């Protein structure tokens, strides 16, 4: 049944599925890249800070050995000595730890960007199930990880063997060399072995990242039924949003219609447009558009205006300008003061007559 379901997953993952997978921490990620970058950063620290680390440890060991004659074997002296050893060791290893920390963060950010997933960090008690552990142990993924580990061991081993064999020609000359020269040659050889091994691991990490991307895309693939269900769900959400918008527009239109009886005048473009204007000289600095509409809404505005004896004035240019440039609840702009004032003056003359 599982093989059949796997064959049915032929559809590319949707944006919603990718977003949910990323939120859960399910992203294409290669641990080999992180390991290779951490190794590279550590080698750079050894290359640039290695002499300083060696001098610091040498000075500390010399100071400690010179003071061994006056050392007392009691609790206070032992604790003080242990504290000095830990302090100097931490100070020497601090650049290495910072480099490993920076390399791990840089490798992860380069692969998946800045991602913090609480679900990925939360404990999963299903992993404590022995049966599930056995299934993971004998799964195809475990076999792939085993093959990758063997390839890494063989690659690093082959690089180390080739480099040591190349350096072996200079080993007889070390008989007459001093301890410092021997340490320098050994350190340089070890650094080159690490550098070549890092290059080999980088190449394997690139292949592993491509494999992880392919497997991640395969795992995210969807069946046709899942695509249909997700589409149906999104359409349902769109319908709900559209219904909410219609309800909001209806409520806004109802509130707008309730302001028409208090309007001072209705400016109309005889059939298609109607704009309600209210002006109270004692409370307003300028006339305000309280309602406007086109076609059906315009006819409804004029009907309510007639029911409440609100004057209707036909002025096509002014109606078109007010409808396009002034929102409901906003005062008219200063360049329309004169035209609106003429309409209001005409209305006031009608009322006095």
N, C-alpha and C positions, 0 to 999 in steps of 0.2 A: 504493500500500500504506500509505503514511504517512497519507494522508487517511482511509483506512478505519479505521486504528488510532485516529485522532483522533476519529472519529465514535463509536467503541466506548467511549471514555472518558466514560461517563455516570454513574459512581458517585462519590459524595462521598468525599474522602480520609478514611482512618481515622486514629485518634489515633496509631498507630504510624508511619504515613507522614508525618504532620505533625511528629512528634518527630524522625524521621530527617532530614527536610528542614531543620529548624531547626538540628540538630547540624551539618549541612554548610554552614550559613550561607545556605540558600535560604529567604529570608523576603520578605514584601511590603515593599518599601522604595522610596521616591521620593527621588532625588537632588535634585529641584527644591525639596523642603521644606528640605533641608539648606542649599542655596544661598540660599534666601530668608531663613532664620533667621540665617545668617552675615551677610548683607547688613544685616538689621535690627539686629543687635548692633553691627556696625561703625558704622552711622549713629548709634546711641545714644552710642557712644564719641566720635564727632566732635561730637555735640551737647553733651555734658557736658564733654569734655576738649579740644575743639577750641581754645578760647582759650589754654589752658595749652600745648598743642603749638605753636601759632603764636608765643606769647611766647618759648618756649624756643628754637625755631629762629631767631627774629629776634635774640635775644641772642647766640646762638652765631655767627651770620653777622656781626653787628656786631663781635664780638670778633675774629673771624678776619680780617675786612677791615681793621680798625684795626691789626692786627699784621703786615700784609703788607709794610710798609716795612722791617721788621727781619727778614724771612724769608730764610733762606739756602737756595739750591737745592742741597742735598747729600742724601745717602742718609738720614742720621739725621733731619734736619729733615722730609724728605718722609714718612718712615715715621711720625714722631710726629704729623704733621698728619693723615695717613690714619687713624691710630688714634683721634685725637680725633673725626674726622668719623664714623667707624663707631660709636664709643661714644655720641655724642649722637644719631645716627640710630636706633640700637637702643633707646635710652632713650625716645625719642619714639614709636617704633612699638610698644613693648612693650604698652601698653594695647590697641592695635588687634589685635595678634597673640593676646593672651589672650582678647579678646572673640570673635575668629573661632574659636579653639580651643573655648571654652565653648559657643558657638552650635552648632558642628558636633556636639559630644558630646550636647548637649541635644536636638537634632533627631533624632539616631539613637536615643537612649534612648526618646524619646517615641514613636517608630514601632515599634521592635522590642524594647524593653527592654534589659537588660544581656545582651549576647551576644558571646562571643569564640569564634570558630570557627577551629580550626587548619587545617581542610580548605579553608576559603575563603581563608586567607592563603597556603597552599602554592602554589608555582609549578606551572602546568600547561603542559607542553611542547607539548600539542596546539594551543595558541593560536599557536605559532610556525609552524604549517603554513600555507603561502601559500594553498592551496586552501580550507582552512577559513576563513581570513581573507576571501577573496573571497566565500564563501557568506554570512558574517556581514554583509559590506558591502552585498550586494544583497538581503538578507532583508527580510521585512515589518517586523521589529523596527527595523532601521536606517531604514526609511522613516518609521516612527512617530517615531523620535528626530529625524529631519530636520524633520518637520512641527512637532514641539514646539519645536525651536530657532528655526524661522522665526516661529512664533507669539510666542515670547518676544521676539525682535528687534523684531517689529512692535509688540508691546505697549509695550515700553520706549521705542521710538522715538516712538510716538504720544504717550505721556505726556510725554516730554521736549519734543516739539514744542509741545504744548498749553501746558505750563508756561512755556517760553521766549517763546512768543507773548504770553502773559499778562503776563510781566515786561517785554516789549519796550516797553511804553508808558512805562516809567520810564527807559529808556536815555537819552533826550535830556537829562534832568536830571543825568546823570553827568558832563556836560562840565565843569561848575563844581565838581564834588565832588573831594575829596582822594583820595589813594591808599588811605588806610585805609577811607574810606567805600565806595569802589568794591569793595574786597576783602570788606567786610562784606556788601554787597548780593549780590555774586557767591557768597559762601559760603552765605548764606541761600537764595538761589535754587537752588543746587546741592543743598542739604540737602532742600528741598521736592521737587525732582525725584527724588532718591533715595528719599524717603519714599513718594511716590506710586508710583514704580516698584516699591518693595518690596511695597506693598499689591497691585498688579497681579500680581506674581510669586507672592504668597501665594495669591491666588485660583487661578492656574494650577497651583500646587503642590498645592492641595487636589484639583483635578480629576485631576491626574496620580497622586496617591496612590490615589484611588478606582479609577483605571484599573489601577494596579499591583496592587491587591488583587484585582481581577477577573481579571487575567491570571495572578496567582499561584495563585488557586483553580482556574482552568482547567488550568494546568500540573500541579497536584497530583491532578487527577481520575484515577480508576483504572478499568480495565476490570473486568468482572464476574469474569473469570478471575483477575485479580490479587487481588481481594477474596476469592475462594474459596481461593486459594493461601495468602494470609495467615491466613485463618481456620483452614485446615487446619494450618498451621505452629503457630499459637497453641494449637490443641487438642492437637497433639502435645507441645508443651511442658508443657501442663497434665497430660497423661497421664504424662509422665516425672516431674513433680513429685509427682503422686499416688502413683506407684509408689515413689518415694523415701520419701514419708511412710509408706506401708504397710510398707516395709522397716524404717524406723526404729522404727515402733510394734511390729513383730514382734520386733525385737532388744530393745527395752525390755521387752516382755512376757516374753521368754525370760529376761532377767536378773532380772525380778521373780519368776518362778517358781522360780529357783534359790535365792532367799532363804527360801522357805517351810519347808524342812526345819529351818532354824535358828530358826523362830518359836517363841515361848513359848505362844501360844494363837491360835486362829482364832475370831473373833467372827462369828456367822452370823445372817442373817435367813432362817430355815430353807432356803428354796429360791433366793431371788433375789440375796442379797448375801453376801459373805464378805470379812473384813478380817483380815489377819495382823498380829499384834502381837508385837514382840520386846522383852524387857526383861532387862538384865543389871545388877543393882545395883552391881557393881564398876566398870562402865565407862560407865553411862548415868545421867543425871540424871532422865530420865523415859522411859516407854515410847515406842517408835517404831513407826509403821505402816510395815511393809516391803512389803506387797502388799495390793491390794484389787481387787475386780471384781464384775461383775453378771452374772447369768444363766449363760451358758456358761463365762465365765472364773471365776465363783464356784464352779461345779461342779468345774472343773478344780483350783482351789485346794484344795477339800475333798478331792478324790481324792489329791492329792499329800500333803496333811496326814495322811490315813489311812495312806498307804504308809509314812510316816516317823513314825507314832505321835505326831503333834502333836495335842493336845487341841482339840476343837471345842466351843464353848459357844454355845448359841442365846440371843441377847438382841436382840430386834427393835429396841427404841428405841436402844440403844447402837450397833448395827450401822448403822442409818440415819444416826445423827448422825456417826459416824466416817467413813462413806462420803462424806457431803456436805461435811464441814468440814475434814478432815485429808488432805493430799496424801501421796503415797508418799514415804518418806524423812524425813518431818517428825514431830516429837514431838507427842504429844497435848496439847491445851490444858489449862490448869489446872482449868477447870470440869468436865473429865471425869476428873480424877485418881481421885475416889472410886469412880466406876462401874467404871473399868478396874482399880483396886486390888481391888475385890471379886471381879472375874472372875479376876485373877491369884491371889488368895488361895484361891479355890475350886479352881483348877488345882493349886496347890501342895499343898492337902489331898488331892486325888486322887492326886498322885504319892507323897505320904508313905503314904497308905493302900495 
